[in-house]
Amino acid sequence: MSATSSANLLSHHFANLGDVNLHYVTAGSGFPLVLLHGWPQSWYAWRHVLPALANRYQVIVPDLRGLGDSSRPLEGYDKKTIGNDIWRLLHEHLGLDAFHLVGHDWGGPTAYAMAAAHPAAVRKLAVLDVTIPGDGSTNFSQGGRRWHHAFHQTADLPEALIAGREDIYFTWFYRNWGHHPNVLSAADIAEYLRVYSQPGALRAGFSYYRNLARDMADNEATAKTFKLPMPVLALGGNKGWGRGMEVLESLQRLGDNVHGGVIDNCGHWMAEEQPEALLGHLIPFLEAA
């Protein structure tokens, strides 16, 4: 379904949590389902799957701290803190005690941190095309193949090189990380560039990577004494920069009830490249007893 038709279902909101002001989108009714995006994206990444999901669930789609149209604090970009933002949004602001949770890219480690902190609230968890740093085995940066991880962790230099050239830098990812160069339209890219060209957006986005060592240490400590008890679906793309079976292997180290595999003809932008295939995995998983 097109972004235009899905937009008719959506309602935009802001939640001022004190240290951060989160933009979030809602659609549909029923049991709550929370979708967490990654970098360099926003809630908009879910636009193709939102209509089908909103027919079944109360879908809540935040822009993560510092990204999209949410505010950009100077600190707080470790995934425990970002996960706690989402918990405060859901539990304190919206009054929700239980929900399903889906995370893509940095939304995946954020979702893991939430599920580990609030296992009774997260009824089912899905992680899309990302591994969990500190899972005990996976090399999160694939031995340097994901070159941008180290670049983004470098202090100040990425901002200096990219500011004013956001279209060049970000479009490289949008054109290269899918299973073909035109997965994202010019209009889609323009929407992402709109939010990533705002003041503070570069710093905030790179702060997700600059907290990688802390995330690894936090997750390693958690995994020593805890395994995810809820059902987990782990899916990777099998083309280009998709992580393939790494996603399932990563989550199997961290959970007791983990299933998944790959989505064919799909790179990293899973919900945009193969929305119907993703829904074909996600809906049966969420609806299973």
FENMO-V926185 format. One record per residue. RES is the residue in three letters. PHI is phi in radians with two decimals (none if undefined). NEAR is the number of other C-alpha atoms within 8 Angstrom. Layout:
res & phi & near
RES & PHI & NEAR
RES & PHI & NEAR
//
This chain:
res & phi & near
MET & none & 7
SER & -1.31 & 7
ALA & -1.10 & 8
THR & -1.14 & 6
SER & -1.22 & 8
SER & -1.18 & 13
ALA & -1.09 & 8
ASN & -1.16 & 6
LEU & -1.57 & 9
LEU & -1.68 & 9
SER & -2.29 & 7
HIS & -1.75 & 8
HIS & -2.51 & 8
PHE & -2.27 & 8
ALA & -2.15 & 10
ASN & -1.50 & 8
LEU & -1.71 & 10
GLY & 1.76 & 5
ASP & -1.50 & 6
VAL & -2.66 & 12
ASN & -1.97 & 12
LEU & -1.65 & 16
HIS & -1.47 & 13
TYR & -2.59 & 13
VAL & -2.04 & 12
THR & -2.21 & 12
ALA & -2.79 & 12
GLY & 1.37 & 12
SER & -2.60 & 11
GLY & 2.12 & 7
PHE & -1.15 & 8
PRO & -1.18 & 12
LEU & -2.29 & 12
VAL & -1.94 & 12
LEU & -2.01 & 13
LEU & -2.00 & 17
HIS & -1.49 & 17
GLY & -2.27 & 12
TRP & -1.81 & 8
PRO & -1.74 & 8
GLN & -2.32 & 11
SER & -2.69 & 13
TRP & -0.91 & 15
TYR & -1.04 & 6
ALA & -1.06 & 10
TRP & -1.67 & 11
ARG & -1.03 & 13
HIS & -1.35 & 13
VAL & -1.72 & 12
LEU & -1.05 & 11
PRO & -1.03 & 11
ALA & -1.16 & 7
LEU & -1.23 & 11
ALA & -1.22 & 12
ASN & -1.26 & 8
ARG & -2.11 & 10
TYR & -2.39 & 12
GLN & -1.43 & 13
VAL & -1.65 & 15
ILE & -2.14 & 12
VAL & -2.24 & 11
PRO & -1.45 & 14
ASP & -1.51 & 15
LEU & -1.16 & 13
ARG & -0.77 & 14
GLY & 1.43 & 13
LEU & -2.07 & 16
GLY & 1.02 & 13
ASP & -1.78 & 9
SER & -1.37 & 13
SER & -1.29 & 10
ARG & -2.19 & 11
PRO & -1.04 & 10
LEU & -1.28 & 5
GLU & -2.19 & 4
GLY & 1.63 & 7
TYR & -1.83 & 11
ASP & -1.22 & 11
LYS & -1.31 & 11
LYS & -1.12 & 10
THR & -1.18 & 9
ILE & -1.12 & 13
GLY & -1.08 & 12
ASN & -1.20 & 9
ASP & -0.95 & 11
ILE & -1.17 & 10
TRP & -1.07 & 10
ARG & -1.12 & 10
LEU & -1.01 & 12
LEU & -1.30 & 11
HIS & -1.45 & 10
GLU & -1.50 & 9
HIS & -1.43 & 8
LEU & -1.75 & 7
GLY & 1.26 & 7
LEU & -1.70 & 8
ASP & -1.89 & 7
ALA & -2.66 & 9
PHE & -2.96 & 13
HIS & -1.56 & 12
LEU & -2.42 & 14
VAL & -2.23 & 15
GLY & -2.32 & 17
HIS & -2.07 & 13
ASP & 0.96 & 12
TRP & -1.07 & 12
GLY & -1.11 & 12
GLY & -1.21 & 18
PRO & -1.04 & 14
THR & -1.12 & 14
ALA & -1.11 & 15
TYR & -1.06 & 9
ALA & -1.05 & 12
MET & -1.13 & 14
ALA & -1.14 & 12
ALA & -1.23 & 11
ALA & -1.38 & 6
HIS & -2.37 & 8
PRO & -1.11 & 12
ALA & -1.29 & 6
ALA & -1.45 & 9
VAL & -1.51 & 14
ARG & -1.31 & 12
LYS & -2.47 & 11
LEU & -2.23 & 14
ALA & -2.17 & 13
VAL & -2.15 & 15
LEU & -2.08 & 14
ASP & 0.87 & 16
VAL & -2.73 & 14
THR & -1.72 & 12
ILE & -1.80 & 13
PRO & -1.07 & 12
GLY & 1.45 & 12
ASP & -1.32 & 14
GLY & 1.86 & 6
SER & -2.64 & 6
THR & -1.07 & 12
ASN & -1.47 & 7
PHE & -0.99 & 8
SER & -1.67 & 9
GLN & 0.92 & 8
GLY & 1.09 & 7
GLY & 1.72 & 8
ARG & -1.01 & 6
ARG & -1.49 & 8
TRP & -1.03 & 8
HIS & -1.20 & 6
HIS & -1.05 & 10
ALA & -1.20 & 9
PHE & -1.05 & 8
HIS & -1.20 & 12
GLN & -1.38 & 10
THR & -1.23 & 9
ALA & -1.15 & 6
ASP & 1.24 & 6
LEU & -1.06 & 7
PRO & -1.02 & 10
GLU & -1.04 & 9
ALA & -1.13 & 7
LEU & -1.39 & 7
ILE & -1.71 & 9
ALA & -0.95 & 9
GLY & 1.49 & 5
ARG & -2.17 & 8
GLU & -0.98 & 12
ASP & -1.08 & 7
ILE & -1.18 & 7
TYR & -1.19 & 9
PHE & -1.21 & 10
THR & -1.11 & 10
TRP & -0.99 & 8
PHE & -1.18 & 8
TYR & -1.10 & 12
ARG & -1.52 & 12
ASN & -1.86 & 11
TRP & -1.65 & 14
GLY & -1.60 & 17
HIS & -1.39 & 13
HIS & -2.65 & 8
PRO & -1.19 & 10
ASN & -1.91 & 6
VAL & -1.02 & 11
LEU & -1.80 & 10
SER & -1.35 & 7
ALA & -1.06 & 6
ALA & -1.17 & 6
ASP & -1.08 & 8
ILE & -1.08 & 11
ALA & -1.08 & 8
GLU & -1.15 & 8
TYR & -1.16 & 12
LEU & -1.13 & 11
ARG & -0.99 & 8
VAL & -1.44 & 11
TYR & -1.49 & 12
SER & -1.72 & 11
GLN & -1.29 & 7
PRO & -0.98 & 5
GLY & 1.51 & 8
ALA & -1.19 & 13
LEU & -1.09 & 11
ARG & -1.01 & 8
ALA & -1.09 & 14
GLY & -1.09 & 12
PHE & -1.24 & 10
SER & -1.14 & 11
TYR & -1.05 & 12
TYR & -1.40 & 11
ARG & -1.22 & 10
ASN & -1.78 & 10
LEU & -1.07 & 10
ALA & -1.08 & 7
ARG & -1.15 & 8
ASP & -1.05 & 13
MET & -1.06 & 11
ALA & -1.11 & 9
ASP & -1.07 & 9
ASN & -1.24 & 13
GLU & -1.06 & 11
ALA & -1.13 & 8
THR & -1.11 & 9
ALA & -1.16 & 10
LYS & -1.16 & 6
THR & -2.22 & 6
PHE & -2.51 & 8
LYS & -2.19 & 9
LEU & -1.03 & 11
PRO & -1.55 & 8
MET & -1.41 & 12
PRO & -1.06 & 11
VAL & -2.23 & 13
LEU & -1.92 & 13
ALA & -2.20 & 15
LEU & -2.27 & 16
GLY & -2.18 & 18
GLY & -1.37 & 17
ASN & -1.85 & 13
LYS & -2.16 & 12
GLY & 0.94 & 11
TRP & -1.60 & 10
GLY & -1.11 & 14
ARG & -1.55 & 12
GLY & 1.00 & 13
MET & -1.29 & 10
GLU & -0.99 & 11
VAL & -1.14 & 17
LEU & -1.08 & 15
GLU & -1.09 & 8
SER & -1.11 & 13
LEU & -1.24 & 14
GLN & -1.13 & 11
ARG & -1.32 & 8
LEU & -1.97 & 11
GLY & -2.37 & 12
ASP & -1.68 & 10
ASN & -2.44 & 10
VAL & -2.08 & 12
HIS & -2.37 & 10
GLY & 2.67 & 8
GLY & 2.73 & 11
VAL & -2.23 & 10
ILE & -1.89 & 12
ASP & -1.25 & 7
ASN & 0.89 & 9
CYS & -2.49 & 16
GLY & -1.66 & 15
HIS & -1.46 & 14
TRP & -1.48 & 9
MET & -1.01 & 13
ALA & -1.24 & 11
GLU & -1.79 & 12
GLU & -1.38 & 11
GLN & -2.35 & 11
PRO & -1.08 & 11
GLU & -1.18 & 7
ALA & -1.14 & 8
LEU & -1.08 & 11
LEU & -1.06 & 9
GLY & -1.13 & 8
HIS & -1.56 & 8
LEU & -1.27 & 10
ILE & -1.12 & 9
PRO & -1.05 & 8
PHE & -1.09 & 8
LEU & -1.20 & 8
GLU & -1.60 & 6
ALA & -1.15 & 5
ALA & -1.18 & 2
//
